[in-house]
Amino acid sequence: MIHNQDEHAPGNRSGPGQCHRTGRAEANREGTSMLNSKGVKLAALFGMAAATIGTSALASPGSGISSQILATGDLNESVNYNHDRIKLQTKDPADVRVQRLDFGPNSYTGWHHHPGVVIVTVASGLITTVDQNCQRKTYGPTSPNGSVFVEGHDTPMEARSALGGTVYATYVAPNASPPVFRIEDAVQSCSRP
């Protein structure tokens, strides 16, 4: 299955927070409806509007990054590999995506986190990750930290590049429809150079 959703594209703020409610209006003891369907629809409309406004306020858009989705697929069975001192385990089906991201000079991803795990290979340039505590670590082919970093947490982070660079990211995320590979977070107080 191929998906063309680009989670790093400007304006795309998709996340896993889709809410679906079902049910009927309940009746009180006198048999009258406590909530008529018009009121429920109106409340739902206001709730969706508030959620949209809240998500927009939390969103931290990136700048200067272009991306290309190379492949997206479904891992429909759980896996448990422990070979040559490397372990990979999923307990349920997962969504997998491989994506190229090109960072321009003075670019950044915006504050976000990823469901599941992301393995990022820096093919060129230097990419600096910044965590919610403003701790920075730089990766790239010439970095003493290596050219690969892994993300797998629910805390906000941002990736930045002063001079530009290219990364390849492999996402392994919990199965969702549509797949969710990035969750927006509120802007953190860490300054950008």
TADAQUI-V503517 format. One record per backbone hydrogen bond with DSSP energy under -0.5 kcal/mol. NH is the residue of the N-H (numbers start at 0). CO is the residue of the C=O. E is the energy in kcal/mol with one decimal. If there is no record, write none. Layout:
nh->NH co->CO e->E
nh->NH co->CO e->E
//
This chain:
nh->6 co->4 e->-0.7
nh->8 co->5 e->-1.5
nh->11 co->8 e->-1.9
nh->12 co->10 e->-0.8
nh->17 co->15 e->-1.8
nh->27 co->31 e->-2.1
nh->30 co->27 e->-2.0
nh->33 co->25 e->-2.6
nh->34 co->25 e->-0.5
nh->39 co->35 e->-2.1
nh->40 co->36 e->-2.5
nh->41 co->37 e->-2.3
nh->42 co->38 e->-2.7
nh->43 co->39 e->-2.6
nh->44 co->40 e->-2.4
nh->45 co->41 e->-2.4
nh->46 co->42 e->-2.5
nh->47 co->43 e->-2.6
nh->48 co->44 e->-2.2
nh->49 co->45 e->-2.5
nh->50 co->46 e->-2.4
nh->51 co->47 e->-2.4
nh->52 co->48 e->-2.6
nh->53 co->49 e->-2.8
nh->54 co->50 e->-2.5
nh->55 co->51 e->-2.4
nh->56 co->52 e->-2.2
nh->57 co->53 e->-1.7
nh->58 co->54 e->-1.9
nh->62 co->107 e->-2.8
nh->65 co->101 e->-2.2
nh->67 co->99 e->-2.7
nh->69 co->67 e->-0.6
nh->69 co->97 e->-2.4
nh->70 co->97 e->-1.7
nh->72 co->95 e->-2.9
nh->74 co->93 e->-3.3
nh->75 co->73 e->-0.9
nh->80 co->87 e->-3.3
nh->82 co->85 e->-2.4
nh->85 co->82 e->-1.4
nh->87 co->80 e->-2.9
nh->89 co->78 e->-2.7
nh->93 co->74 e->-2.6
nh->94 co->172 e->-3.0
nh->95 co->72 e->-2.8
nh->96 co->170 e->-1.9
nh->97 co->70 e->-2.7
nh->98 co->168 e->-2.5
nh->99 co->67 e->-2.9
nh->100 co->166 e->-2.6
nh->101 co->65 e->-3.2
nh->102 co->100 e->-0.6
nh->102 co->164 e->-3.4
nh->103 co->63 e->-2.6
nh->105 co->161 e->-0.8
nh->106 co->103 e->-1.1
nh->106 co->160 e->-1.8
nh->107 co->62 e->-2.2
nh->108 co->158 e->-2.2
nh->111 co->156 e->-2.3
nh->112 co->182 e->-2.1
nh->113 co->152 e->-0.5
nh->116 co->171 e->-2.4
nh->117 co->150 e->-2.7
nh->118 co->169 e->-2.4
nh->119 co->117 e->-0.6
nh->119 co->148 e->-3.1
nh->120 co->118 e->-0.5
nh->120 co->167 e->-2.8
nh->121 co->119 e->-0.5
nh->121 co->146 e->-3.8
nh->122 co->120 e->-0.9
nh->122 co->165 e->-2.1
nh->123 co->165 e->-1.6
nh->125 co->163 e->-0.9
nh->126 co->138 e->-2.8
nh->127 co->159 e->-3.2
nh->128 co->126 e->-0.5
nh->128 co->136 e->-3.0
nh->129 co->157 e->-2.5
nh->130 co->134 e->-2.1
nh->131 co->155 e->-0.8
nh->133 co->130 e->-2.3
nh->136 co->128 e->-1.9
nh->138 co->126 e->-3.0
nh->139 co->145 e->-2.2
nh->140 co->124 e->-0.5
nh->142 co->139 e->-1.7
nh->145 co->142 e->-1.6
nh->148 co->119 e->-2.2
nh->150 co->117 e->-2.6
nh->156 co->111 e->-2.0
nh->157 co->129 e->-2.0
nh->159 co->127 e->-2.7
nh->160 co->106 e->-2.2
nh->164 co->102 e->-2.0
nh->165 co->123 e->-1.5
nh->166 co->100 e->-2.6
nh->167 co->120 e->-2.4
nh->168 co->98 e->-3.0
nh->169 co->118 e->-2.5
nh->170 co->96 e->-3.0
nh->170 co->168 e->-0.6
nh->171 co->116 e->-2.8
nh->172 co->94 e->-3.0
nh->174 co->92 e->-1.5
nh->182 co->112 e->-2.9
nh->184 co->110 e->-2.3
//
